[in-house]
Amino acid sequence: MADDAINATDASADQSPCQSCGACCSYSANWPRFTVEDDAQLDLIPPQFVNARQSGMRCDGDRCSALSGKVGEATRCEVYAVRPEVCRTCLPGDAECAMARRRHGLPLIASAQPD
Protein backbone atom coordinates (compact mmCIF):
# COMPACT_ATOMS: atom_id res chain seq x y z
CA MET A 1 0.00 0.00 0.00
CA ALA A 2 1.31 3.45 -0.88
CA ASP A 3 2.51 5.69 1.92
CA ASP A 4 0.17 8.47 0.75
CA ALA A 5 -2.95 6.33 1.18
CA ILE A 6 -5.25 6.66 4.17
CA ASN A 7 -6.88 3.41 5.24
CA ALA A 8 -10.66 3.85 5.20
CA THR A 9 -10.97 1.46 8.13
CA ASP A 10 -8.89 3.84 10.29
CA ALA A 11 -11.81 6.27 10.46
CA SER A 12 -14.07 5.87 13.46
CA ALA A 13 -17.25 3.91 12.81
CA ASP A 14 -19.44 6.99 13.18
CA GLN A 15 -17.41 9.33 10.96
CA SER A 16 -16.90 8.62 7.30
CA PRO A 17 -13.69 9.87 5.68
CA CYS A 18 -16.06 11.71 3.33
CA GLN A 19 -16.94 14.14 6.12
CA SER A 20 -13.42 15.49 6.02
CA CYS A 21 -13.13 15.41 2.24
CA GLY A 22 -15.90 16.48 -0.15
CA ALA A 23 -13.62 16.19 -3.21
CA CYS A 24 -16.10 14.12 -5.22
CA CYS A 25 -18.76 16.79 -4.62
CA SER A 26 -16.43 19.49 -5.86
CA TYR A 27 -15.05 17.86 -8.97
CA SER A 28 -17.24 18.78 -11.95
CA ALA A 29 -20.12 21.08 -12.88
CA ASN A 30 -21.63 18.06 -14.66
CA TRP A 31 -21.78 15.90 -11.53
CA PRO A 32 -23.81 14.75 -9.73
CA ARG A 33 -26.31 13.86 -12.46
CA PHE A 34 -29.62 12.22 -11.83
CA THR A 35 -29.73 8.66 -13.15
CA VAL A 36 -32.23 6.14 -11.79
CA GLU A 37 -34.25 8.39 -9.46
CA ASP A 38 -37.99 8.55 -10.00
CA ASP A 39 -40.03 11.76 -9.72
CA ALA A 40 -41.01 11.01 -6.10
CA GLN A 41 -37.34 10.71 -5.09
CA LEU A 42 -36.37 13.88 -6.96
CA ASP A 43 -39.22 15.81 -5.34
CA LEU A 44 -37.52 15.23 -1.95
CA ILE A 45 -34.45 17.26 -2.99
CA PRO A 46 -35.02 20.95 -2.18
CA PRO A 47 -35.42 22.85 -5.48
CA GLN A 48 -32.62 25.32 -4.72
CA PHE A 49 -30.16 22.42 -5.08
CA VAL A 50 -31.47 21.17 -8.46
CA ASN A 51 -30.12 22.59 -11.73
CA ALA A 52 -32.33 24.49 -14.20
CA ARG A 53 -32.57 21.49 -16.56
CA GLN A 54 -33.56 19.28 -13.62
CA SER A 55 -30.94 16.79 -14.79
CA GLY A 56 -28.73 16.93 -11.72
CA MET A 57 -27.64 18.94 -8.74
CA ARG A 58 -26.99 22.66 -9.19
CA CYS A 59 -23.32 23.48 -9.05
CA ASP A 60 -21.45 26.65 -8.20
CA GLY A 61 -18.52 26.25 -10.58
CA ASP A 62 -17.36 22.66 -10.09
CA ARG A 63 -18.87 22.39 -6.60
CA CYS A 64 -22.27 20.87 -5.81
CA SER A 65 -24.44 23.54 -4.20
CA ALA A 66 -25.46 21.06 -1.47
CA LEU A 67 -21.86 20.75 -0.24
CA SER A 68 -21.00 22.89 2.75
CA GLY A 69 -17.63 23.31 4.41
CA LYS A 70 -14.06 23.32 3.14
CA VAL A 71 -12.91 20.51 0.84
CA GLY A 72 -10.18 18.42 2.44
CA GLU A 73 -10.94 19.66 5.95
CA ALA A 74 -14.58 19.34 7.00
CA THR A 75 -17.60 19.02 4.72
CA ARG A 76 -21.16 17.85 4.79
CA CYS A 77 -23.98 17.29 2.32
CA GLU A 78 -27.01 19.44 3.01
CA VAL A 79 -29.27 16.84 1.32
CA TYR A 80 -27.48 13.67 2.48
CA ALA A 81 -30.68 11.76 3.36
CA VAL A 82 -32.18 12.41 -0.10
CA ARG A 83 -28.96 12.62 -2.17
CA PRO A 84 -29.01 11.25 -5.74
CA GLU A 85 -28.18 7.60 -6.43
CA VAL A 86 -24.85 8.49 -8.05
CA CYS A 87 -23.79 10.03 -4.74
CA ARG A 88 -24.88 6.92 -2.86
CA THR A 89 -22.73 4.66 -5.03
CA CYS A 90 -19.54 6.73 -4.75
CA LEU A 91 -17.48 5.01 -2.07
CA PRO A 92 -14.34 6.03 -0.15
CA GLY A 93 -11.32 4.72 -2.02
CA ASP A 94 -13.06 3.82 -5.29
CA ALA A 95 -11.84 5.06 -8.69
CA GLU A 96 -14.04 8.15 -8.67
CA CYS A 97 -12.91 9.03 -5.15
CA ALA A 98 -9.26 8.67 -6.13
CA MET A 99 -9.70 10.84 -9.23
CA ALA A 100 -11.41 13.62 -7.27
CA ARG A 101 -8.91 13.50 -4.39
CA ARG A 102 -5.98 13.72 -6.84
CA ARG A 103 -7.53 16.81 -8.43
CA HIS A 104 -7.67 18.48 -5.02
CA GLY A 105 -4.18 17.35 -4.02
CA LEU A 106 -5.47 15.09 -1.25
CA PRO A 107 -3.94 11.73 -0.30
CA LEU A 108 -5.70 8.66 -1.63
CA ILE A 109 -7.93 6.54 0.58
CA ALA A 110 -7.34 2.80 0.49
CA SER A 111 -10.52 0.87 -0.27
CA ALA A 112 -11.78 -1.13 2.68
CA GLN A 113 -11.08 -4.83 2.11
CA PRO A 114 -13.68 -7.41 3.15
CA ASP A 115 -12.62 -9.72 5.99
Beta strands, then each sheet from edge to edge (+ up, - down):
strand 1: 6-7
strand 2: 59-60
strand 3: 63-64
strand 4: 67-70
strand 5: 74-77
strand 6: 109-110
sheet 1: 1+ 6+
sheet 2: 2+ 3-
sheet 3: 4+ 5-
end
